Amino acid sequence: MTADEINGLRSAVREKNPLIHCITNPISINQCANTILSVGARPIMAEHPDEVAEITQTASALMLNIANITDVRMQSIMLSAETAKKNNIPFVLDAVGIACSTLRRRYVYKLAKKFTPVVIKGNYSEICALYDEDYKSSGVDSHSSADIFRTENAAVCAARKYSAVVLASGKTDIITDGRRLLYINNGTPSLGSITGTGCMLGALTAAYLSYTQGYEAAAAACVVLGICGELSEGAKGTGSFMVELLDNLSTLSSNVLEKRIRLEEGHIEKA
């Protein structure tokens, strides 16, 4: 995917002003909503089981995030995913914490098999757990046992298993649909110093998914968030970093993206 294609996608989303329905966690709901607004789309963050189906039907894309999971949110996510499948609405599933929780792992396996997300997103450890039922880690951060080689293999295998695009976020973001492979090297460690940036990546992917296919949407989201993180590195501290990150998401120019993009195509051996 080229810088011109990403910039064209960014312009199209701003012009289209699509509605993006998110069922996410209260820890990052504000960041996700503002991320969607910053790129020209409209967020709605409804999660009551009695309204999620109705609202999902009106959306151009959907983002489902299982962090800070509750019984009600689990019910709402399933209802929303079912509605999306019936109405051909593309959705992103953010598999937060499945490497550290059997509950989350089983839930994601069931949802992904039944409703086929267009994109399944997670950090390296989460993507390893998506493919390997025996892989475990502590907390929601990626563990060093999930290196880039192990994660790449897990991502490719999971993409084939679930017929989905898999986005593994890390120092190098990995994107694959089981046939193609991208490495994106934009970003900064500072993105890991504040909570919610992974959720923001999922929301951004959903915004772009409203206009294009999963592989391209995931690539564009990784490039845009990564570059905006780089541009925010001079912030005084973590609070101002978040403010600058949102500022840069809303003001990123086509020229800066073209100069800073670091995207590389990989190669997958035939199965």
C-alpha positions in Angstrom: 0.0 0.0 0.0 1.4 3.4 -0.9 1.3 6.8 0.7 -1.0 8.1 -2.1 -3.4 5.3 -1.4 -3.5 6.0 2.3 -3.9 9.7 1.8 -6.7 9.0 -0.7 -8.4 6.8 1.9 -8.1 9.5 4.5 -9.7 12.1 2.3 -12.5 9.7 1.4 -13.4 9.0 5.0 -13.4 12.8 5.8 -15.7 13.4 2.8 -18.0 10.4 3.6 -18.2 11.2 7.4 -19.3 7.6 8.3 -20.9 6.5 11.5 -18.6 4.1 13.5 -20.2 2.1 16.2 -17.9 1.1 19.0 -18.4 -1.2 21.9 -15.3 -0.7 23.9 -14.1 -0.3 27.5 -14.7 2.7 29.8 -10.9 3.0 30.2 -10.4 4.2 26.6 -13.9 5.2 25.4 -13.0 8.9 25.3 -9.8 8.3 23.4 -11.5 6.0 20.9 -14.4 8.5 20.2 -11.9 11.4 19.8 -9.7 9.3 17.5 -12.7 8.6 15.2 -13.7 12.3 15.3 -10.1 13.4 14.5 -10.1 11.6 11.1 -13.5 12.8 10.0 -15.8 10.0 11.0 -18.6 10.0 13.6 -18.5 7.8 16.7 -21.4 6.2 18.6 -20.4 4.3 21.8 -23.7 2.4 22.5 -23.5 -0.9 24.5 -26.9 -1.5 26.1 -28.1 -5.0 24.9 -31.6 -3.6 24.1 -30.2 -1.1 21.6 -27.0 -2.4 20.1 -28.6 -4.3 17.2 -30.6 -1.3 16.1 -27.6 1.1 16.3 -25.2 -1.4 14.6 -27.6 -1.5 11.6 -27.1 2.2 11.0 -23.3 2.1 11.2 -20.8 1.9 8.3 -18.4 -0.1 10.4 -18.1 -1.6 13.9 -15.3 -1.9 16.5 -15.7 -4.5 19.3 -13.2 -4.4 22.1 -13.2 -6.9 25.0 -11.0 -5.1 27.5 -12.5 -4.6 30.9 -15.1 -7.3 30.0 -18.5 -7.6 31.8 -21.5 -9.9 31.4 -23.5 -7.1 29.8 -20.7 -6.1 27.5 -20.2 -9.7 26.4 -23.9 -10.0 25.6 -23.9 -6.7 23.7 -20.8 -7.6 21.7 -22.3 -10.9 20.5 -25.6 -9.2 19.5 -23.7 -6.5 17.7 -21.5 -9.0 15.8 -24.5 -11.0 14.8 -26.2 -7.9 13.5 -23.1 -6.9 11.6 -22.9 -10.3 9.9 -26.6 -10.3 8.9 -26.2 -6.8 7.4 -22.8 -7.1 5.8 -21.3 -4.4 8.1 -17.6 -4.9 8.5 -16.1 -5.1 12.0 -12.9 -5.1 13.9 -12.5 -7.4 16.9 -9.8 -6.3 19.4 -8.8 -9.4 21.3 -7.5 -7.6 24.4 -6.1 -9.8 27.2 -6.8 -13.2 25.6 -3.3 -14.3 26.5 -4.0 -13.9 30.2 -7.6 -14.9 30.6 -9.4 -18.2 29.7 -12.7 -16.4 29.7 -11.6 -13.9 27.1 -9.8 -16.6 25.0 -12.9 -18.8 24.8 -15.1 -15.9 24.1 -13.0 -14.6 21.2 -12.6 -18.0 19.7 -16.4 -18.5 19.7 -17.1 -15.0 18.3 -14.5 -15.1 15.6 -15.6 -18.6 14.4 -19.3 -17.7 14.4 -19.4 -14.1 13.0 -16.1 -13.7 11.0 -14.6 -10.3 11.8 -13.0 -8.6 8.9 -10.0 -7.6 11.1 -8.8 -9.3 14.3 -6.4 -7.0 16.2 -4.1 -7.6 19.2 -0.6 -7.1 20.4 2.0 -9.8 19.8 1.0 -11.9 22.8 -2.7 -11.7 22.0 -2.1 -12.8 18.4 0.0 -15.7 19.6 -2.8 -16.7 21.9 -5.3 -16.3 19.1 -3.6 -19.1 17.2 -2.0 -21.2 20.1 -4.5 -22.2 22.8 -1.6 -23.1 25.1 0.1 -19.7 24.9 -0.2 -17.6 28.0 1.0 -14.3 29.3 0.4 -12.0 32.2 -1.6 -8.8 31.9 -2.7 -7.1 28.7 0.8 -6.0 27.6 2.9 -8.1 25.1 5.4 -10.5 26.6 9.0 -11.0 25.3 8.2 -14.6 24.6 6.1 -13.4 21.7 8.9 -12.3 19.4 8.3 -11.1 15.8 9.0 -14.5 14.2 6.6 -16.4 16.5 4.0 -13.7 16.1 4.3 -13.5 12.3 3.7 -17.3 12.1 0.8 -17.1 14.5 -0.8 -14.1 12.6 -0.6 -15.9 9.2 -2.0 -19.1 10.7 -4.8 -17.3 12.5 -5.7 -15.3 9.4 -6.2 -18.5 7.5 -8.1 -20.2 10.4 -10.6 -17.4 10.8 -10.6 -16.0 7.2 -9.8 -12.6 8.6 -7.1 -10.0 8.3 -4.9 -10.1 11.4 -3.2 -7.0 12.8 -0.5 -7.7 15.4 0.7 -4.4 16.9 4.1 -3.9 18.3 7.4 -2.2 17.6 6.9 -3.5 14.1 3.2 -3.8 13.2 2.4 -7.0 11.3 -0.6 -7.2 9.0 -1.6 -10.3 7.1 -4.6 -11.9 5.4 -2.8 -15.3 5.2 -1.6 -14.6 1.6 0.0 -11.2 1.9 2.2 -9.7 4.6 3.0 -6.1 5.6 5.5 -4.8 8.1 4.9 -1.2 9.4 7.8 0.4 11.3 6.2 3.7 12.2 5.7 4.5 15.8 7.4 5.3 19.1 7.7 3.6 22.5 5.8 6.6 23.9 2.6 5.1 22.5 3.0 2.4 25.2 3.4 4.9 28.0 -0.3 5.9 28.0 -3.4 3.7 28.3 -5.7 3.3 25.3 -3.5 3.7 22.3 -4.1 0.1 21.3 -7.8 0.7 21.5 -7.3 3.9 19.5 -5.7 1.8 16.8 -8.7 -0.5 16.7 -11.1 2.5 16.4 -8.9 4.0 13.6 -9.0 0.7 11.8 -12.8 0.6 12.0 -13.0 4.2 10.6 -11.0 3.3 7.6 -12.8 -0.1 7.3 -15.9 1.9 6.5 -14.5 2.8 3.1 -12.0 0.0 2.2 -11.0 -3.6 2.7 -9.6 -5.0 5.9 -6.0 -5.3 4.8 -5.8 -1.7 3.5 -7.7 -0.3 6.5 -5.3 -2.0 9.0 -2.3 -0.8 7.1 -3.6 2.8 7.0 -4.4 2.8 10.7 -1.0 1.6 11.7 0.8 4.1 9.5 -1.3 7.1 10.6 -1.2 6.3 14.3 2.5 5.5 14.2 3.4 8.7 12.4 1.3 10.8 14.7 3.0 9.1 17.7 6.4 10.1 16.3 5.3 13.7 15.8 4.1 13.8 19.4 7.4 12.6 21.0 8.5 16.1 22.1 5.7 16.3 24.5 6.5 17.4 28.1 4.9 14.2 29.7 2.3 11.5 29.2 -0.6 13.9 29.5 0.6 16.3 26.9 1.6 13.4 24.7 -2.0 12.3 24.5 -3.1 15.8 23.7 -0.5 16.2 21.0 -1.3 12.7 19.6 -5.0 13.7 19.1 -3.8 17.1 17.7 -1.6 15.3 15.2 -4.3 12.8 14.2 -6.6 15.7 13.2 -3.9 17.8 11.5 -1.6 15.2 9.8 -0.8 16.4 6.3 -0.4 14.3 3.2 3.1 15.5 2.7 4.2 14.6 6.2 2.7 11.1 5.8 4.5 10.6 2.5 7.8 11.6 3.9 7.5 9.5 7.1 5.8 6.3 6.0 7.8 3.2 6.7 6.0 0.2 5.2 7.5 -3.0 3.8 6.0 -5.9 2.1 6.9 -9.3 3.4 6.8 -12.8 1.9 4.7 -15.8 3.0 5.8 -19.3 2.1 3.1 -21.3 0.4 1.2 -23.6 2.8 
